[in-house]
Amino acid sequence: SSRMIDAFRDTARAAKLAHVLAPVRPTLKERYPLIPIEEYMTWRREDGTHFDPWLRIHERVGGELVAAAPRSMEIVAPVSDWEDWTGMRFPADGEYVFPRALATLVVSDGVGRHVEPNVWVRHSV
């Protein structure tokens, strides 16, 4: 919510910072895991506001989308862990779409690798 954004801007202001950079996880990106974040972050609605509701809120309160963060978080774990976490089976090497993920899972030699993208957003304080 915008209250959370206000809270981190207040904290930055108290620390005498001019800006806050945040890696923002777009909420609707999970519906489009095959679309690169660099493209997704350019999507706009007909009224010019951002397609993604969380990015739209950041912009509404003065945030500026400054760059893609294509490798914001990486999780590497055995396939058995991925199967436990997702409730899915990954029977062969390959690339998989799994629920709530912003990007795919790549399985190779019994290990799954997921690299989650985010968007860098700058807020002035």
C-alpha positions as CSV (number, residue, x, y, z in Angstrom):
1,S,0.0,0.0,0.0
2,S,1.0,3.6,-0.2
3,R,1.4,3.6,3.6
4,M,4.3,1.2,3.3
5,I,5.9,3.5,0.7
6,D,5.4,6.5,2.9
7,A,7.0,4.6,5.8
8,F,10.2,3.9,3.9
9,R,10.4,7.4,2.6
10,D,10.0,8.8,6.2
11,T,12.8,6.5,7.3
12,A,15.0,7.7,4.5
13,R,14.2,11.3,5.2
14,A,15.1,10.8,8.9
15,A,18.4,9.4,7.7
16,K,18.9,12.5,5.6
17,L,18.8,10.6,2.3
18,A,17.6,12.3,-0.9
19,H,16.3,9.2,-2.6
20,V,15.3,5.6,-1.9
21,L,15.8,2.9,-4.5
22,A,13.6,-0.2,-4.1
23,P,13.5,-3.4,-6.1
24,V,9.8,-3.8,-6.6
25,R,8.1,-7.1,-7.3
26,P,5.3,-6.5,-9.8
27,T,2.2,-8.3,-8.7
28,L,0.7,-9.2,-12.1
29,K,4.0,-10.4,-13.6
30,E,3.3,-13.9,-12.3
31,R,0.6,-14.1,-15.1
32,Y,3.3,-13.4,-17.7
33,P,6.4,-15.4,-16.7
34,L,7.6,-15.8,-20.3
35,I,7.7,-12.0,-20.9
36,P,11.1,-10.4,-20.1
37,I,10.9,-7.8,-17.2
38,E,12.4,-5.2,-19.5
39,E,9.3,-5.5,-21.7
40,Y,6.8,-5.9,-18.9
41,M,7.9,-2.8,-17.2
42,T,6.9,-0.7,-20.3
43,W,3.3,-1.9,-20.4
44,R,0.7,0.8,-19.9
45,R,-3.1,0.9,-19.7
46,E,-5.2,3.0,-22.0
47,D,-5.2,5.9,-19.5
48,G,-1.4,6.0,-19.5
49,T,-1.0,4.5,-16.0
50,H,1.1,1.4,-15.4
51,F,-0.4,-2.0,-16.3
52,D,0.8,-3.5,-13.0
53,P,-1.1,-2.4,-10.0
54,W,1.9,-2.3,-7.6
55,L,4.0,-0.4,-10.0
56,R,1.0,1.9,-10.6
57,I,0.8,2.7,-6.9
58,H,4.5,3.5,-6.8
59,E,4.1,5.9,-9.7
60,R,1.0,7.4,-8.2
61,V,2.9,8.5,-5.1
62,G,5.8,9.9,-7.1
63,G,8.0,6.8,-7.8
64,E,10.0,6.6,-11.0
65,L,10.7,3.3,-12.7
66,V,14.4,3.6,-13.4
67,A,15.6,0.2,-14.6
68,A,14.9,-3.5,-14.8
69,A,16.3,-5.7,-12.2
70,P,16.4,-9.0,-14.2
71,R,18.4,-10.9,-11.6
72,S,16.9,-9.6,-8.3
73,M,16.8,-12.9,-6.6
74,E,18.2,-16.3,-7.5
75,I,17.1,-19.6,-5.9
76,V,19.0,-22.8,-6.7
77,A,17.9,-26.0,-5.1
78,P,17.5,-29.7,-5.7
79,V,14.5,-30.7,-7.8
80,S,13.0,-32.5,-4.8
81,D,12.8,-29.2,-2.9
82,W,11.2,-27.5,-5.9
83,E,8.6,-30.4,-6.1
84,D,7.9,-29.9,-2.4
85,W,7.6,-26.1,-2.6
86,T,5.4,-26.1,-5.8
87,G,3.4,-29.3,-5.6
88,M,4.5,-30.0,-9.1
89,R,6.7,-32.7,-10.6
90,F,9.8,-31.9,-12.8
91,P,10.5,-35.2,-14.4
92,A,13.1,-34.1,-17.0
93,D,15.6,-31.3,-17.7
94,G,13.9,-28.3,-19.2
95,E,12.2,-25.0,-18.5
96,Y,9.0,-24.9,-16.5
97,V,6.3,-22.4,-15.6
98,F,5.1,-22.7,-12.0
99,P,2.5,-20.9,-9.9
100,R,3.1,-17.4,-8.5
101,A,6.5,-17.2,-10.2
102,L,7.6,-14.1,-12.2
103,A,9.9,-16.2,-14.4
104,T,10.5,-19.8,-15.2
105,L,12.3,-22.6,-13.4
106,V,15.2,-24.2,-15.3
107,V,15.9,-27.8,-14.3
108,S,19.2,-29.4,-15.2
109,D,20.9,-32.5,-13.8
110,G,18.5,-32.7,-10.8
111,V,18.9,-29.0,-9.8
112,G,16.3,-26.2,-10.3
113,R,17.3,-22.6,-10.8
114,H,14.9,-19.7,-10.6
115,V,15.9,-16.1,-11.2
116,E,13.3,-13.6,-10.2
117,P,13.1,-10.2,-11.9
118,N,12.0,-7.0,-10.2
119,V,11.9,-3.3,-11.2
120,W,14.1,-0.6,-9.7
121,V,11.9,2.3,-8.5
122,R,13.3,5.6,-7.2
123,H,11.4,7.7,-4.7
124,S,12.5,11.2,-3.7
125,V,12.2,11.9,0.0
